[in-house]
Amino acid sequence: MRPTIQRTVIALAWLCAPACGGADEDATECEAIVWARPDRAGARLGLVGAWDDWNATTAMEPFVGDSSWQLARLSLPAGEYGYLVVEEGTGRLDRHNGLSTFRQSNGQEVSLLVVEGCQGPRASVEAAVRHDAMSMDFEIALSPAKDGSPVDPSSAVSSGAPVTVVATDDEAGTATVRVQADSPGKHALTVTFTDAAGRETDPVGLTTWVEPVADAWSDGILYQVVVDRFRGDEGSILGAPASPGARAGGTLPGVTAALRDGYFEQLGVSALWLSPVYVNPVEAREGRDDDHLYEGYHGYWPLDSRGVDARIGGEAALHELVSEAHARGIRVLLDLVPNHLYEDNPRVSHARAAGWFNEHDEECVCGSPTCPWADFIMTCWFTSYLPDLRLEHPDALAMVVDDTLWWRDTFDVDGFRIDAIPMMPRAATRRIVHALRESMAPRSAVFTIGEIFTGAGEGGTADIRYHLGPDGLDSAFDFPLMWALRGAVATRTGSFADVEASLAHTDAALDGSGAESQLGRMIGNHDVTRFASEAAGDAGQDGWTDPAPQSDDAAVYDRQRIGLGIVFTLPGLPVLYYGDEVALAGGSDPDNRRVMPALDELSTAQSELLADTQRLATLRQCLPALRRGVHRALAASADHYAYVRDAGDGAPALVVASAANGVTTLALPVAGALPAGVYEDALGGPALEVAGDELSLELPPRSIAVYVPAGHTCL
């Protein structure tokens, strides 16, 4: 098996060369070990890399403990180096290293070797295990400096919550520290150690939670907020903006007020996803349609890459929001925009001079006749005033990574929704994710979910899969499932068979990626028409001159209830776009970003939908079957969808939906899927009894029921 000194697939090692320790040794070089396996059994491998300007091949030698692995020892100054594994005369990427960079001479993607400095001691987290409800244990590897001076495992010093060294292992070079929290919420801190020469390790980031709304991301519900359109200061209700592309006046204190009012708690929300908080320009700009003006209310035009816009409350308001959320067990994600800058961002002039942008001989706006998405997605500009960063340039990428860590550290946020993933090299996304994971433990302490906007079907799933995996994003939004749900429920142009097929294909495609249980599942977001208007059939109306009305058709709310009910009861991470809980209407962007209505002014149909959404959220939060249970489909047709979720704890859930406009009868084979007994509908419908191998149900028009064993505490 592979040696345990390799912590991850990244080709790093902080080991002292065999001859180290002499006073006259070159103190600027440290040993790095690269491991690789040949594609063809018995082939000898070599390395070629940037350390000597790609001139010579360094032979790799078989590892004594397992000859299927080969290694090369390099003595190099601290820094980053590109390299390729050479097999039978041909250089290739290192299959066991998920990180890569680019040769500036020819743009070739190559594997990345990071040689860390070895002049001081190092500490890194090997494992994290919860000790009890209020404390967590972290096993930390302690590596001596190049001169061999030992690190004192008892010298742990914390920047936050108190830590205690509860175990040491001199042979393995580890210390286990216990972080003891004293209150509910999030506790983030750093720990340093000191060696015999008095030198400190770099800080190690540790995070523990006490009584979070959800222990795991897949157990929770993510609520998407477009800050400008949600609530004003002190929770004030917003008026419609002067035009669909103008600011409405929503603020971060408005979101904080909703936290304090318990609005998110009633919806079972475990995490908030905030629209970008960057300072955006004051001036309105022409949109991609060239017919209308837009203001930067949405936040996606970074004028200041490290500033919180004063118009939404500024830095103090963001600190207060995050603190309030954490105290309530709710995590916070910021929307990260690494793909581009606004043209007046102070960084632009230097970046352009340094070659950090994708430049074209003539204007290349994404999707224009001369710049089709399919051909230029990696280099096109969203608009002429949003220069597109060339993240193949190491300095441009380093800037983006540093910005990401700055936002995480400055505001103690819990992760990021990362914008425009397909418009950037995957290597850049992986570097961002890696930097976050390396700087904070455990791995789940920082969550990344990517916007990989796709169409329906297996091709969309393949696009998503490409960016996931152990070295990639933690999650992504399941657009193929969203489109299938819209077709089956909202527009009735598809079938529930499409929904089940999408779910099954995606789960199979993502198996082993680490994201299969926490893929973001939704009925809509800020980039697509509102589900309710699709159900009403008027989503195609011009949002500027003839916006779709808020429907008074009961069928629209029935279909919205079905869509939300399925999202809340399928495997994955439900994502609730603000306003969907009350079936807010809207067409294409920006009409799909209307202001959040006042709760005391909702129609009866909207209020009933909100109450049912709260019931679904509460049930999911309470019932393990809906969070972690296996999914077994019993029916999936044009009109009907039925499935069981079962966590093996004696409390399965049966979900039955009908998209038909009339009363229908459904026969379900329940043998081996649903134990005999009486089941109650958590949404208030009549109970049913399972007494044989088949269950016959008479279903109301456009309905969904979630059946749980009668008398269960979650009811």
N, C-alpha and C positions, 0 to 999 in steps of 0.2 A: 504494500500500500504506500501511498505518497507520504513523505515525511511530514510530521505535524508542525514543523517550523514554518510551513507555508500556511498562513492564516486564511487566505482566500485565493481565488484564481489570479489575482493581480500579481505580477512578477516583482515582488518586493522581498527584501530580507534585510534586517538590521543586525547583521552578524559581523563580528570582528574577524579580520583575516587571521590565518594561523600564526603569522609572525607579528601580530600587533602587540602593542604594549611598550615597545622601545621608544625612548625619548626622541631618537633621531628619525623616526618613521614619518613619512609624509602624512601630516595630520589632515590634509584636505580630502583624502580618498577613503571611501568606505566600500566594503564588499557587498555586492548584490548577487543573488543567485536567481537564475532564470531556469524554470523547469519546462519541459515539453515532452510530448509523446509523438512518435512518428506515425504517419498515416499508413505506411506499409511496414509490416512487422520486420524487424531486423535492420531497417534503414538507419544509418548514422545521420545525426542532425548537426547543424551548425547555426551560428548566429551572425547576422550582419546588422550593423546599427550606426546610429549617429555619433557614437562616442569617438569614432575615428573617421567620420565623414563617409561612412558606408564603403570603406576601402577594403578591409580584410575580413575574412570569415573566421570566427572563433569556433573551434570544434567543441561539441558537447560530448560528455562522457556518460556512460550508463551509471545509474544509481545502484549502489551495491545492494540495498535492501529490496529493490524491485526493478529489474532490468527493463521493464516496459517504460520506465521514466528515464529521461536523460537530463543532464544539468550542465550549466556553464557558470563558472564563477568569474565575476568581473569586479575589478577594483577601480572605482570611478569617483570623481567629485560629486557631491550632492547635486541633484537636479533631475530634469526629465529628459529621457532619451527615446527616440523611436527605434524600433528594431523589427526584423523579420526572422522567422525560423527558416533555415535553408534545408530543404530535403531533396536529395537527388538533383542538386544544382539549381533548384527553383526556390525563390523566396516566397513565403506566405505568412499570413497572419498567424499568431499564436492562438490555437484553438482553445487553449485553457486560460486565456487572459481576456476578460471582457472589455478592457480599456484599450483605447487606441488614440492615435494622433495622426498628423498629416505631415508628409515631407513638403517643405516649402518650395523645393526646387521643381517638383513636378505634380504636387497635389495628391500623391499616392497615400492611401490610408495604410498606416503601419501600427503595429502593437506598441504599447506604451510601457516603458520601464521607468519607475520613479525611484531614485536613490535618495533615501533620507539621510540627513546629516547624522554622523555617529560621534560627534564630539561631546555630546551630553547624553545623559540617561534618557530612556524612553519608557512610556507606559501606554498600553493599549488594552481595550476590553476584549476578553475572550468569551465570556458568557454572562448572562443575566438571568436570575431566577428569583421569583417572588418568594419571600420568606414568610410573611403574613400580611394581613390586610393593610398594615401601616408601614411595612418595610420591604426592602428589596436588596438582594445580594448580587454583587458584581465581582466576577473573577477577572483580575487585571494582571496581564503579563508585564513583568518588569525587566527591561533589557539594559545592561550596563553600557556605559560609554566605551569608546574605543580603548581607553586606558585600563579597562577592566574594573574600575572602582565599583564595588557592589552598591545596589540600591537598597535602602533600608525599608522593608515592607511595612514597618510600624510607623513610618513618618508621614502617613497620609494626612493631608490638610485639605479641608473642604471650603468652598466659597459660599456654600448655602446651607442646606439642611445638614445636620450633624452626621458624620460617618464614623463607623467603628471597624477596625480591622478584626475580623472574626476567624481568619485562618490564613496560614502561609504555607507555601511549599517551596523550600529552598532549591530542591532538585529541579523542579519545573520552572522556578523563577516566577512564581505567581503570589499574589496577595488577594484575598477575598474581603471586600469591604461591604458593610451593610449601611444602607441609607435609611435613616429613620425619619419618617415624616410625622408632623405633629398636628396636621389638619387635613380635611378633604381638599381635593384639587390636585393641581400639577405642582411638582417640585423638581426644578432643574438646577443643577449645580455643576461645579467642576472640582476635580480632585488632582492634587499634585503630590509627588513623592520626591525625596531628597536622597542623593547618594553620599558615600563616605567622604567625598571631596566637597560636599556642600552645594552641589549643583542640583537644581530642580528639573524634574521632567516637564515637558509641555503639559498644559492642563488637559485632563480627560473629561469629556462631557458626559454626564449621567442624568437620566430622567426617570422619575417614578410617579405614578398616579395613585391617588387614594379616592375611591368611590367615583370613578368616572361614569358617565352615562353608559358607555360601552367599553368593555375591556379590550375588545379587538375591533379593528375598523369594520370588519364584515358583520359585526354584531350591531352596528349603529345605523344612523340615518344622516345623510349629508344634505344640508339645506343651502341652496345657492341664493345669494343676495346680490342684486345690482344696487349698490349703496345709494346712488342718486335717486332711485325710483322706489325705495322702500319706506322710510320714515324720516321726518325732519327732527331737529333737536327736541329733546324731551318726548319723543314719540309722536310729534305732531303729524297730522294727516297732510299729505302733499296734494297740491292741485296739479292738474295736468300741465305739462310744460307748454311754453308758448308755441312750440312746434314739436313734432315727434323727435327731431334731432337735437333739441335744446335741453339745457339742464332743468331738472325739476326741483332741486334743492335738498335731496336726501343726504343724510350725514351719518357718520359713525356713531355719534351719540344717539341717533335714532335707532340704530341696531342695538346699542347698549340698553336703551329704554325697553325694547322688546324682550331682551334677556331678563331684565328686572321684573317685567310684568308677567313672566312665566310663559310667554307665547311659544317659545321654542321647546320648553319643557313639555307642554301639552301635546306637541307634535312628536315627542320622542327623539328630538334632534340631538345627535351626539357630536356633530361637528358643523361649523359654519364655513362656507366658502364665500369669501368676500371678493367682489370685483376689484380690479387693480386700484390701489390707493395712491399710485404715483402722482406727483404734480403733473398736470396736463395743461396745455396752452389755453389761454383765455379766448383767443380768436376762434370763430367758427370757420370750418374748412369745407370745401366741396367733397361730396361723397363719391363712391365708386360709380354711382349712377349719373354724376355730373349735373343732376337737375336740382339737388337739394343741398342745403348747408347743414353741417353737423358740428356740435360742440363736443369737447372731450369729456362728456359726462360719464362715459363708460370706463375711462381710465387706461385705454390701450395705446395712448400716444405719450410715451414717457418723455416729458420735458426735463425732469430731474429724476435720475435713476435711483436716488437715495433720499427722496423727499416725499412726505405725505401731504397731499393737497390740502391747503388750509380751508378750501371751500367745503370739504367734507369733515373738517374738524382738526386736521393736523396731527402731529405725532402724539401729543398728550391724549387725544381722543382714541387713537389706536391702542396706546398702552392701557387705557382704562377699559376699553372693550375686551381686550385679550385677558386682562386680569379678572374682569367680571365673568367671562365665559369659563375660565379655568376654575374659578371658585365654585362654579356650578357643575363641574365635571364635563364641560363641553370644550372640544378642541377647536382650533381656528386654522384655516388654510388661507393663505394669500394667493392671489392670482399673479403668477410670475410671467413676465413678458421678456424673454431673452432674445427674440428673433430680430428686433428692430429698435430704433430710436426715433424720436420726433426730430425733425430737421433742425430745430433751434436748441436742442439739447447741447449744453456746453461741451460735451464730449465729441460732438460730430466733427469739428474741424480737425482735431488731432487724429481721430479715427480714420477720417478720409485720407489724411496725409500719410498715415501709417499703413494704408491698404487693408483696413478692417471691414470694408463694405464690399458687397457684390456689385460690381459696376458693369454696365453694359454700354455698347456703342450707341444705342438709342434707348429711350425710356422703355422699361420692361415692367409694366404693371400687371400683376397676376391676373390671368384670365382674359386679358385684352387680346384682340385678334392677332397681334404680332408676338404675344407672350403667353401662349396657352399653358394652363396649369400642368398638363401632362409633361411638357418639355422643360419647364422652367421653375417647377415648384421649389427647388432648393435655392434659387438665386433671384427670383422675381421679388419686386417690392409690392406691398399691399396697396400703397398709393405713392404718388410722386413725392410726398412729404414725409415718408417713413423709410429712410435708408435701411436696407436689409443687411444685417451683420454677417460677415463671412467668418463663421465660427471655426472654420478650418485653420484660421490664423491663431496660433497659440496665445498671443497676447489678448486678442479679442475674447477668446474663450476664458482666459484667466480673469478678465474683467467681469464676465457674466457669473462665473463661479464665485468670485469674491463678493459680488453684489448679493447673490443668493444667501451666502453665509451671513452677510451683514444684516439682511432683513430677518433671518431666523434668529440670530443672536440679539439683535437690538430690541426686537419686539416679542421674543420668546414664543413665536408661532410654532405650530405643530406640523407644518408641511406646506406644500404648494400644489395648486392646480397649474400645470405648465402649459402655456399657450402655444399653438401652432407647431406641434411636434413634427409633423411631416415636412415642414419647411426648413428644418435644421438637420445637420448630419446626426445620425444616431450616436456617434462618438461624443458629440457635445452633450446630449441628454445624459448619457451614461457618466460623463465626468461630473456633471452637476449632482446627479444622484449619489455617486460614489463619495463626493466631498461631504455631502450631508450625512451619509451613513458613517463615515470614518470619524466625524467630529462629534457624534452624539450616540449614546447607547441607551437602551437596546435598539435594534434595527427598527422596531415599530415606533420609536420615539419621533421619527420624522417620516411623514407619509407623502408620496408623490403620486398624483393622478394626472394623466396626460390627455390633452385634447388632440385626438387622432380622428379628425372628422372624416367619416367614410359614408359610402352608400350602403345599400342593403346587400345581404347575401354573403357568400363565403369569401369573396374578394375583400370585402371590408374587414372580415375577421382576420384574414391573413395580414392585412396592413397593421391591425392592432397588435397581433402576435409578434410582429417583427420588433416592436419596441419594448416588449415585456421580458420577463425572465430574471434570473438571479442577479444579473448585472444591470438590468434595465429598470423601468418604472415599476412602482408597486401596483399600479392600477391604471385603467383607462376607462373612458366612457363607452358603453356598448351601443354604438349607433346602429349596427345591424338589427339588434333586438328592438330598439326604439322604432325603427321604420316598420318592422314586422308588426309590432303592437298597434301602431297607427293604422296600418292596413287592415288588421283584423277587427279593430274596435272603433276607431274614429271614423274612417272613410268607408269601411266595409268593402274595400277593393281587394282584400286578402283573406286569409284564413288563420285560425288558431294553429293549424298544422304548420304554417310558416313560422309562427312564434316558437313552437316546440322544436322544429327543425333547427332554427337559429340557435336556440338555447343549447341543444344537444351538440351541434357542430362546434359552437364556441367553446363549450366545456371541454370537448375532446381536443380541440386545437390548442387550448391553453393548459392542458394537463401538464403539471410539472413546472409551470412558469412561476408559481407562487402567487399569481393574480387571480386564479380561477375562482376563489371564494370571495373576492372583494372587488370584482369588476363593477364599475358604476352603472347602475341601471335606472333608466328614467323614461318619462313620456315626452320630455322636451327640455330645451334650455334656451339661452339667450340668442342663439344663432338660427333657430328654426321657428316656424309659425307655431302659435299656441295650439295645443291639442284640442282645446274646447272649440276654437274656430274651425279647425279641421272637421270636428264632429258636426258643427253647425253648417258646414259647406260653404262658408264665406271667408275662409282664410286668404283667398286670392284677391280680395278687394284692396284697393290702393289705400295704404295706411295714412297717406298724406292728404288725400282729397276725399276719400270715402271709406273710412275705417270700419271694420266689422263691428257691429253692435255687441254689447253684452247680451248674450242670448237669454230669452225667457222660455225656451223650449226644454221641457223636463228631460227629453231624450238626451240632450247634450250633457246634462249633469249625470245622468245614468251612465253614459259612456265614459265620462271622466272618472267616475267612481270605479268602473271596471278596470280602466287603465291603471289607476293608482293602486287598486286592490291587488292587481297582479304584480306590479313592481314591488309592493311591500311584502308579498308572500313568496316570491321566487328567491332562489339563492342569489347572493351578491350583496352589494352595497346600494340600497335605495338612495337616489338623488332626487330631491324635491326642489324644483325651481320655484322661487317665490311667486305666489299668486296661483299656482296650480292647485293648491289646496282649496281654492274658492272658484276654480274654473275661469280664471281671468282670460278675457278674450284678447286676440291680437293676431295680426298678419305677419308679414315678413319684417325683419329688422328695419327700422327701430320700433315698429308698431307692437312687436312682441315684448316690449319693455315698458309697458304702461305703469303708472304709479300704483302702488299697493292700495286697495280700497280700504276705507274705514270699516272695521268689523261690525260696528253698530248700524251700518247702512247697507249691509248685505241683504240680498233677496232671501226668501225662505229657502229656495233651492241651493243657494250658495252656503247658507248657514248649515243646512243639513249635510252638504258635502264636507264642509269643514269638520263637523262633528264626527262623521264617519271616518275621515282621514285621521283624526285624533284617536278614534277607537282602534283603527288598524295599526297605528304607530304604537299604541300602548300594548296591544296584543303581541306585536312582534317583539317588543322590548321584553315582555314577560315570558313568552313561550319559546323554549329552545328549539322546537321543531321548525319554527319559521326563520330562525337565524342560522342554524347549523344542521338541520335535518336533511336527509337525502331527499331528492326530488324524484317522484315516480308519476309519470303521466298516465291517466286512466282514459282520457278522451281528448282529442284535438281535431276539431273539424271546422267547417266554415262558421257554424253557429256556436259551438260549445268547446269549452276548455275545462278540464277537471284534472286535478293532480293531488297527490298526497305528499306532505312533508313529514318526515318521521325521524326524530333524534334517538329512537330506541329507548325512551324513558317512560313509555306507557301513555304518552299524551300526544298522539299524532294530530295533524290538522288536515282536513279535506277542504280544498278550494274548488268551488264550482262557479263557472261564469257562463252566461248566455248573452250573446250579442244579437240574438234574433229580436225582431220587433214585435213578435207575438208570443203567446204561451207555447212552450214546447215541452216534450217529454224526453228524458235522457236515461238510458240504461247504462249503469256503470258496473264493470267487473271489479269487485272489491276483495275477492279471495286472496289472502296473503298480503293484502295492502292495508286493510283497515279492520281492526278487531271489532267483534260484535259489541253492541252497546248503543246508548243514546248519545247523540251529539247535538250541541246547541250552536246556533249561528251567532257569531260575535257581533254581527251587524244588525241583529234584531229580527231576522226572519224566523220562520217556524223551525222547530227541532226536527230531527230525523232519527230513525232507528236502523241500525245495521244488524241484520239477523240471519243473513245467508251469504251466498257467494256473489249475488248480484243485487244492486240497489237501483230502484226505479224512482226518478225524481221528476216532479212537475215544476218547471222553472218559469218564473215570471219573465216578462219581456225585459231585455237589457238589464240584467241583474248579476250580482256576485254575492256569494255567501262563503263564509269561512267557518267551517264546523270544527268544534273542539269538544272533547269529552264533557258531557254534562256535569255540572258542579265543579269544574276545574277552577282553581283559584284565579287563573288569568281572565276568567269571565267576570 
